[in-house]
Amino acid sequence: MATATTKPNPALVPLPFSNRIVAVNSAPPDFDPARDLPAGFLEFLAPLHAALTLRQRALVARRDCALAEAHAGKVPDYLPPSVATTNSWRIELPAWCADQRNQMTGPADDADLVVKMLNSGAPGVMLDLEDSTANAWEHNSQGIKNILEALAGRLTYFDRKRSKTVGINSSATVIFTRPRGLHIHQAGVLPGELLPASLFDVAIVAYQVDFRALKHPLCIYIPKSESADEALWWRDLFQIIARLKGLPTNAIKCMALVESHPLAFQMEEFAWNLRDHIVGLNLGRWDYMASLIHFNLEKPEWVLPDRNTIPHNVAFFQNLRNLIPEICHKHGMLAIGGMTALFPSREDAELNARALKALAEDKKNESNSMMDGAWTGHPDQNEIAVSQFPAPNQLQALPANAGTHPDLRPLPTGVGKRTLAGTRAAVRTVIRYRNGVLNGKGASLLDGYMEDLATDRIYRLMIAQRMRHSGQVEILDDSGMPVLHTPELIRDLFNEELDRLLSETAKNSDPQMAATLREARGISEEMIRGQEFNPA
C-alpha cells in the first residue's frame, strides 16, 4: 500500500455552518493556488463553487437531521411511489462497460499498485482518492497525478526486484475515479473558503484530462451518498463541467456506492436522478455495516457480534444484496458486489488458501444474487472473482418477486459471537489502522484483513455500542462469563493493546514509531468517547 515521508494529519474541526466535526484537508501553508494549480483552473472552479458549495453544506446538514431522527425513533424507510419507481425507464448501458465481473480497487496515490491493478486483467479498476487513501494534501495530489497518468496510459513504476520500469499494458480495462465524499471539505484552494472535496477532486481531474484521448468516457465512482437528492448535486456537477469543457451533457459517466442505510431505501430514486450518467450501483458493504450500526446505535438489539464472526450472507446484507440487482436490472444498470476483506498471502500458504476459498464462496453468493460483478483489491483475486459470474453480465435476470420492499433492518440474531476477545481485537485494529493513517496509509493489511476507513468505523462503532448497552447485552470472556463494557474497561484494553504494540515494535528502536502509536491510540479512543463516527 502507499507509503509516505510526512504524516498526514487533517484537522478535525467544527464547521461554522454546522455542529458536525469533520475532516478538513488543508493545502500546505506555503501553497499558492495561482502558482501551484494548473493555469486557468481557478477560473474553471469559480462557477462550480458558486453553484454547488452551499448546496453541499445543506445536504450535509440534512444528513445530521436524518441521523438524529433515527436515534429519536424515526428510522429510514422507503419513499412513496414516484416516476422513478413506477415508470419503465431504462438507461442504455455502453458496450465498453458491459463486462464488469471484477472491479479491482486500491489507493490512487500508490503508483506501483495502480499499474499492477491495471495489468491484472480485471475488467474494471477503481482508483481511490477516498477511504483507502490518507486524507492529506500530499496523498490526494499524488493520487490525482497518478489518475491522470493512468487515464493517459503513461503511468509507470520501477520494479526493484526486476530492476526495470513497468508501464501499463494496453487493455480494455475501464478506469473509474473515486473522489472524496460530500462530507469532506477542502481548504487552502480558495482564500478563506471551504470547498466540497468531491467538487475539487472531480473538477481538477476533468479540467486536466484530454477527453479526446480517453479510451472510454471519464467515469466517476460516487461514494458515501445518503439520499436521492444528493444525486442531483452530482448530476449538476457533471453537467456544469461538461458545459465548461464544451462536451455533451452526458459526457461524464458514473457508478455509485450504496454505503449508507438511508440510501438503501432510495436507490431507485437516486439512479433516476442520475439516469443520463449512471451505469450501475455497488454494495459498499463495510461502510454500509458501519452506517447500519450508526443509525441503530440507540438500540441494544443491534449490538453486533464480533465482526469476523458475522457471515457474508447475514440477512441485513443478503436482503440488500438481493434488492440491488432487482433495481439495477429493471433499469438496465449493472449491480456490483462488495469487497472481501480477507486478503490472499504469497508468504502464508494456509492463509492464502483460506482467503481464496472465502473469496470464491463470497463471489458465488453475489453471483447467485444476480450481481454482475464484484470488488477485489489484490491481483491474485481477479481470476477467481471473474469466474464466479456469467459473462458478460446478468442484466436479463430478474427475481420472481420483483417490486417488493424487503426488510432492510432484520435483526442480527442467531449469528456470530459477542466476546471480550472481539472487543480487544477491535481496539487493537483501530489503533493500528490510525497508526497507518498517521504514516500516510489509508488502508492497511492487518492479520490477513484489509482494513480501511470503513472497517475502522465498524470497529469504533462496535466498541461504542458495547459500552452504551453494556448492562443489556452480554459480552463473554474466554470462560463464558459476561463482562461489563464500562469506559474503564475500554480504557484498560486500549492501554494493554498499546503496550503490546509498543513491545512488538520495540526491536525497531524508533522513538517516532512509538510516539505515533501513542498518538494513534489517543485519537482512536477519543473518537469513540466523543461519538465521532462519521467517515473521517
C-alpha positions in Angstrom: 0.0 0.0 0.0 1.0 3.6 0.0 4.0 4.9 1.9 4.9 8.5 2.9 7.7 10.5 4.3 5.4 13.0 6.0 2.5 12.3 8.3 -1.0 13.4 7.2 -3.0 15.0 9.9 -6.1 16.6 8.5 -7.7 18.7 11.2 -10.9 17.6 12.8 -12.7 20.9 13.3 -16.3 22.2 13.9 -17.6 23.9 10.8 -19.1 27.4 11.1 -22.3 26.2 9.3 -22.8 23.0 11.3 -22.4 21.3 14.7 -20.6 18.5 12.8 -17.0 17.7 13.5 -15.4 16.9 10.1 -12.1 16.3 8.4 -10.8 19.3 6.6 -8.0 18.7 4.2 -5.8 21.8 4.0 -3.2 22.7 1.5 0.3 23.4 2.8 1.0 26.8 4.4 3.3 27.8 1.5 0.8 26.7 -1.2 -0.1 29.4 -3.7 -3.2 28.5 -5.7 -2.4 30.9 -8.6 1.2 29.5 -8.8 0.7 25.8 -7.9 -2.6 24.8 -9.5 -2.9 24.3 -13.3 -3.1 27.5 -15.2 -6.8 28.6 -15.6 -8.1 26.1 -13.1 -9.2 28.7 -10.6 -11.4 30.3 -13.3 -12.8 26.9 -14.2 -13.5 26.2 -10.5 -15.4 29.5 -9.8 -18.8 28.7 -11.4 -18.7 25.2 -9.8 -18.1 26.7 -6.4 -20.8 29.3 -6.9 -23.4 26.7 -7.9 -22.6 23.8 -5.6 -20.8 24.6 -2.4 -23.8 26.0 -0.5 -25.9 23.1 -1.7 -23.3 20.6 -0.4 -23.5 22.2 3.0 -27.3 21.9 3.1 -27.1 18.3 2.1 -24.6 17.5 4.9 -26.8 19.3 7.4 -29.7 17.1 6.2 -27.7 14.0 7.0 -27.3 15.2 10.5 -31.1 15.6 10.8 -31.7 12.1 9.4 -29.4 10.6 11.9 -30.9 12.5 14.8 -34.4 11.4 13.7 -33.3 7.8 13.6 -31.9 8.0 17.1 -35.2 9.5 18.2 -37.1 6.6 16.7 -37.9 7.7 13.1 -35.8 5.3 11.2 -35.1 5.4 7.4 -37.9 3.9 5.2 -38.9 3.6 1.6 -40.2 6.7 -0.2 -43.7 7.0 -1.6 -44.2 5.9 -5.3 -42.9 8.3 -7.9 -41.9 8.5 -11.5 -38.6 6.9 -10.5 -40.2 3.8 -9.2 -43.4 3.4 -11.3 -42.2 4.3 -14.8 -40.5 1.8 -17.1 -37.3 3.8 -17.7 -34.0 2.3 -18.7 -30.5 3.5 -19.3 -28.5 2.5 -22.4 -25.6 0.6 -21.0 -22.5 1.4 -23.1 -20.7 -1.6 -24.6 -17.3 -0.6 -23.1 -18.6 -1.3 -19.6 -20.9 -4.2 -20.3 -18.4 -6.6 -18.6 -17.5 -5.6 -15.1 -17.3 -9.0 -13.5 -14.5 -7.8 -11.3 -13.5 -4.2 -10.4 -10.1 -4.1 -8.7 -9.8 -1.2 -6.2 -6.9 0.5 -4.4 -5.4 3.8 -3.3 -4.7 6.2 -6.2 -1.5 7.5 -4.6 0.3 4.2 -4.9 1.7 4.1 -8.5 3.0 0.5 -8.1 -0.4 -0.8 -7.1 -2.2 1.2 -9.7 -0.1 -0.3 -12.5 -0.4 -3.8 -11.1 -4.2 -3.5 -10.9 -4.4 -2.2 -14.5 -2.2 -5.1 -15.6 -4.1 -7.7 -13.6 -6.7 -8.4 -16.3 -9.6 -7.1 -14.2 -12.4 -5.7 -16.4 -12.5 -2.6 -14.2 -10.1 -0.7 -11.9 -11.3 1.9 -9.4 -8.6 4.4 -8.4 -9.4 5.6 -4.9 -8.9 9.1 -3.5 -11.2 8.3 -0.6 -11.3 5.5 2.0 -8.0 3.8 1.1 -6.0 7.0 0.6 -4.9 9.1 3.6 -6.9 12.4 3.5 -3.9 14.7 3.3 -2.8 17.1 0.6 0.3 15.2 -0.4 -1.5 12.0 -0.9 -4.5 13.5 -2.6 -2.2 15.4 -5.0 -0.2 12.3 -5.8 -3.4 10.3 -6.4 -4.7 12.9 -8.9 -1.4 12.8 -10.7 -1.5 9.0 -10.9 -5.1 9.1 -12.1 -4.2 11.5 -15.0 -1.2 9.5 -16.0 -3.2 6.2 -15.8 -6.0 7.7 -17.9 -3.4 8.7 -20.5 -1.7 5.3 -20.4 1.6 6.8 -19.2 1.8 5.7 -15.6 4.9 3.6 -14.6 6.7 2.4 -11.6 10.2 1.0 -11.0 10.3 -2.7 -10.2 13.3 -3.2 -7.9 13.2 -7.0 -8.0 13.4 -7.0 -11.8 15.4 -3.7 -12.0 13.1 -2.4 -14.7 10.5 0.2 -15.3 7.0 -1.2 -15.7 4.2 0.6 -17.5 0.5 -0.1 -18.3 -0.3 -2.8 -20.8 -2.8 -2.0 -23.5 -6.2 -3.4 -22.5 -10.0 -2.7 -22.4 -10.0 -2.2 -18.7 -12.3 0.5 -17.5 -10.7 3.1 -15.2 -13.0 4.6 -12.5 -12.0 7.5 -10.3 -13.5 7.6 -6.7 -13.3 11.2 -5.3 -13.7 12.0 -1.7 -17.2 12.1 -0.4 -19.6 15.1 0.1 -18.9 15.1 3.8 -15.2 16.1 3.4 -14.1 19.7 2.9 -11.0 21.1 1.1 -9.3 24.2 2.5 -6.5 26.3 1.0 -7.6 26.4 -2.6 -9.8 29.5 -2.5 -8.7 32.1 0.1 -11.0 31.9 3.2 -13.3 29.4 1.6 -14.0 25.7 2.1 -14.7 23.7 -1.0 -16.5 20.3 -1.2 -13.7 17.8 -1.6 -15.8 15.9 -4.1 -16.1 19.0 -6.2 -12.3 19.7 -6.1 -11.3 16.1 -6.9 -13.7 15.7 -9.9 -13.0 19.2 -11.2 -9.2 19.0 -11.2 -9.2 15.7 -12.9 -11.8 16.7 -15.5 -10.0 20.0 -16.1 -6.7 18.4 -17.0 -7.7 15.2 -18.7 -7.7 15.0 -22.5 -11.2 13.8 -23.2 -10.4 13.2 -26.9 -7.7 10.7 -26.0 -9.7 8.7 -23.5 -10.5 5.0 -24.4 -13.8 5.5 -22.7 -15.7 8.4 -21.0 -14.4 9.8 -17.7 -16.1 7.6 -15.1 -16.6 8.7 -11.5 -17.4 6.3 -8.6 -19.7 8.3 -6.3 -19.1 7.4 -2.6 -20.9 7.9 0.7 -24.3 9.2 -0.6 -27.2 9.3 1.9 -30.2 10.4 -0.1 -31.6 10.5 -3.6 -31.4 14.3 -3.6 -27.6 14.1 -3.4 -27.7 12.5 -6.8 -28.9 15.8 -8.2 -25.8 17.5 -6.8 -23.6 15.1 -8.6 -25.7 15.4 -11.8 -25.2 19.1 -11.8 -21.5 18.8 -11.1 -21.1 16.5 -14.1 -23.2 18.7 -16.4 -21.7 22.0 -15.5 -18.2 20.5 -16.1 -19.4 19.2 -19.4 -20.7 22.6 -20.4 -17.5 24.3 -19.3 -15.4 21.8 -21.4 -17.7 22.0 -24.4 -18.8 18.4 -24.1 -22.2 16.7 -24.5 -24.3 16.9 -21.3 -23.9 13.2 -20.6 -20.2 13.1 -21.3 -19.2 12.1 -17.7 -20.4 8.6 -16.6 -20.6 7.2 -13.1 -21.3 4.3 -10.8 -22.4 4.8 -7.2 -21.8 3.0 -4.0 -24.6 2.1 -1.7 -22.8 2.7 1.6 -25.4 4.2 3.9 -28.5 2.8 5.5 -30.8 5.7 4.3 -29.7 5.4 0.7 -30.6 1.7 0.7 -34.3 2.8 0.7 -33.8 5.4 -2.1 -31.6 3.6 -4.6 -34.1 3.7 -7.4 -34.8 7.4 -7.0 -31.1 8.0 -6.7 -30.4 6.3 -10.0 -33.3 8.1 -11.7 -31.8 11.4 -10.8 -28.6 10.4 -12.5 -30.1 8.5 -15.4 -28.1 10.4 -18.0 -24.8 9.4 -16.3 -25.2 6.3 -14.2 -24.2 2.8 -15.3 -24.6 0.8 -12.1 -24.7 0.6 -8.3 -22.3 -1.1 -5.9 -23.0 -2.5 -2.4 -20.2 -1.0 -0.4 -21.0 -3.3 2.5 -18.4 -2.4 5.1 -19.4 1.3 5.1 -23.0 0.1 4.9 -22.5 -2.0 8.1 -21.0 1.0 9.8 -23.9 3.1 8.8 -26.4 0.5 9.9 -24.8 0.4 13.3 -24.7 4.2 13.5 -28.4 4.6 12.6 -29.4 1.9 15.2 -26.9 2.9 17.9 -29.5 3.6 20.5 -31.0 0.0 20.2 -29.5 -2.7 22.3 -30.8 -5.4 20.0 -28.5 -4.0 17.3 -25.3 -4.7 19.3 -23.5 -6.8 16.6 -21.4 -9.9 17.1 -17.6 -9.7 16.6 -17.1 -8.5 13.1 -15.2 -11.5 11.7 -17.9 -13.9 13.1 -20.6 -12.3 11.0 -21.3 -14.4 7.9 -21.2 -12.8 4.5 -24.8 -13.8 3.9 -26.2 -12.4 7.1 -29.8 -11.2 6.5 -29.1 -7.4 6.7 -26.5 -7.8 3.9 -28.3 -10.5 1.9 -31.7 -8.7 1.7 -29.9 -5.6 0.3 -27.7 -7.8 -1.9 -30.8 -9.3 -3.5 -32.6 -5.9 -3.9 -29.7 -4.1 -5.7 -29.7 -6.4 -8.8 -33.5 -6.2 -8.9 -33.5 -2.5 -9.1 -30.4 -2.3 -11.4 -31.6 -4.9 -13.9 -35.1 -3.3 -14.0 -33.4 -0.2 -15.4 -30.6 -1.7 -17.4 -27.8 -1.0 -14.9 -25.0 -3.1 -13.5 -25.1 -4.4 -9.9 -21.7 -4.8 -8.3 -20.9 -6.6 -5.1 -18.6 -5.5 -2.3 -15.1 -6.2 -1.1 -14.0 -9.4 0.5 -11.9 -8.2 3.5 -9.7 -11.4 3.9 -6.7 -11.0 1.6 -4.5 -13.6 0.0 -0.9 -14.0 1.0 2.1 -15.1 -1.0 4.0 -15.9 2.2 1.4 -17.8 4.2 0.1 -20.8 2.2 -2.6 -21.6 4.8 -3.9 -18.0 4.9 -3.8 -17.8 1.1 -5.9 -21.0 0.7 -8.4 -19.7 3.3 -8.6 -16.3 1.7 -9.2 -17.6 -1.8 -11.8 -20.1 -0.6 -13.6 -17.3 1.2 -13.4 -15.2 -1.9 -14.9 -17.9 -4.2 -17.8 -18.5 -1.7 -18.5 -14.8 -1.3 -18.5 -14.0 -5.0 -20.5 -17.1 -5.9 -23.1 -15.9 -3.4 -23.1 -12.5 -5.1 -23.5 -14.1 -8.5 -26.4 -16.2 -7.2 -28.0 -13.0 -6.0 -27.8 -11.9 -9.7 -25.0 -9.4 -9.2 -23.0 -8.7 -12.3 -19.6 -8.4 -10.7 -17.5 -7.9 -7.6 -14.9 -5.8 -6.0 -11.4 -7.1 -5.1 -8.2 -5.4 -4.0 -5.4 -7.9 -4.9 -4.3 -9.1 -8.4 -4.3 -12.7 -7.2 -8.1 -12.4 -6.6 -9.1 -11.4 -10.2 -9.3 -14.8 -11.9 -11.4 -16.4 -9.1 -13.7 -13.4 -8.9 -14.3 -13.2 -12.6 -15.0 -16.9 -12.9 -17.9 -16.8 -10.4 -20.0 -14.5 -12.7 -21.7 -15.3 -16.1 -20.1 -13.4 -18.9 -20.5 -10.5 -19.5 -23.3 -9.8 -17.0 -26.7 -10.9 -15.7 -28.8 -7.9 -16.9 -31.6 -10.2 -18.2 -32.1 -11.8 -14.7 -35.0 -10.6 -12.6 -36.4 -12.1 -9.4 -39.8 -13.8 -9.4 -40.9 -11.4 -6.6 -39.8 -8.2 -8.3 -41.2 -5.0 -6.9 -41.3 -6.0 -3.2 -39.9 -3.9 -0.4 -37.7 -6.3 1.6 -36.9 -5.8 5.3 -33.6 -3.9 5.3 -33.3 -4.0 9.1 -33.6 -7.6 10.0 -32.1 -8.1 13.5 -28.7 -9.8 13.6 -30.0 -12.8 15.7 -28.6 -16.3 15.7 -25.2 -15.4 14.1 -21.7 -14.9 15.3 -20.4 -14.4 18.8 -20.1 -11.4 21.2 -16.8 -11.8 23.0 -14.3 -9.8 25.1 -11.7 -11.1 22.6 -13.7 -9.5 19.8 -13.7 -6.2 21.6 -10.0 -6.5 22.3 -9.4 -7.2 18.6 -11.4 -4.1 17.6 -9.3 -2.0 20.0 -6.1 -3.3 18.6 -7.3 -2.8 15.0 -8.4 0.8 15.4 -5.0 1.7 17.0 -3.1 0.0 14.2 -5.3 1.5 11.5 -5.0 5.0 12.8 -1.2 4.5 13.1 -1.2 3.6 9.4 -3.2 6.8 8.6 -0.7 8.9 10.6 2.1 7.3 8.5 0.3 8.0 5.2 -1.6 4.8 4.6 -5.3 4.9 4.1 -5.6 1.1 4.1 -3.5 -1.5 6.0 -3.3 -5.2 5.8 -3.8 -6.4 9.4 -4.0 -10.0 10.4 -4.9 -11.0 6.9 -7.7 -8.5 6.6 -7.5 -5.3 4.5 -8.7 -2.6 6.9 -9.6 0.9 5.6 -11.7 3.7 6.9 -14.9 1.7 6.5 -13.8 -1.2 8.8 -12.2 1.3 11.2 -15.7 2.9 11.5 -17.2 -0.5 12.1 -14.8 -1.3 15.0 -15.2 2.1 16.6 -19.0 1.8 16.5 -18.9 -1.8 17.8 -16.9 -0.7 20.8 -19.2 2.3 21.4 -22.4 0.2 21.2 -21.0 -2.4 23.6 -20.2 0.4 26.1 -23.6 2.0 25.6 -25.6 -1.2 26.1 -23.3 -3.0 28.5 -25.9 -3.8 31.1 -28.4 -5.2 28.5 -26.2 -7.3 26.1 -23.8 -9.9 27.3 -20.3 -9.9 26.0 -18.5 -13.0 27.2 -14.9 -13.7 28.2 -12.9 -16.8 27.4 -14.6 -18.7 30.3 -18.1 -17.8 29.1 -18.7 -15.2 31.8 -20.3 -11.8 30.9 -18.0 -8.8 31.2 -19.5 -5.3 31.6 -18.1 -3.0 29.0 -17.5 0.1 31.1 -15.5 3.1 30.0 -12.8 1.9 32.4 -12.6 -1.5 30.8 -12.3 0.1 27.3 -9.5 2.4 28.7 -7.7 -0.6 30.1 -8.0 -2.5 26.8 -6.5 0.5 25.0 -3.7 0.6 27.5 -3.0 -3.1 27.2 -3.1 -3.2 23.4 -0.9 -0.1 23.1 1.6 -1.8 25.5 1.6 -4.9 23.3 2.1 -3.0 20.1 4.9 -1.0 21.7 6.6 -4.2 22.9 6.2 -5.8 19.4 7.8 -2.8 17.7 10.5 -2.1 20.4 13.1 -4.0 18.4 13.0 -1.2 15.8 14.2 1.2 18.5 12.5 4.0 16.6 11.2 6.7 19.1 9.0 8.2 16.3 7.3 4.8 15.8 6.4 4.6 19.5 5.2 8.2 19.5 2.9 7.7 16.5 1.4 4.6 18.1 0.6 6.5 21.2 -0.9 9.3 19.1 -3.0 6.7 17.2 -4.3 5.2 20.4 -5.2 8.7 21.7 -7.1 9.7 18.6 -8.9 6.4 18.3 -10.1 6.3 21.9 -11.1 10.0 21.8 -13.1 9.5 18.6 -15.1 6.7 20.3 -15.7 8.6 23.5 -16.6 11.8 21.5 -19.1 9.8 19.5 -17.3 10.8 16.2 -18.5 8.1 13.9 -18.9 9.9 10.6 -16.4 8.8 7.9 -13.3 10.9 8.8 
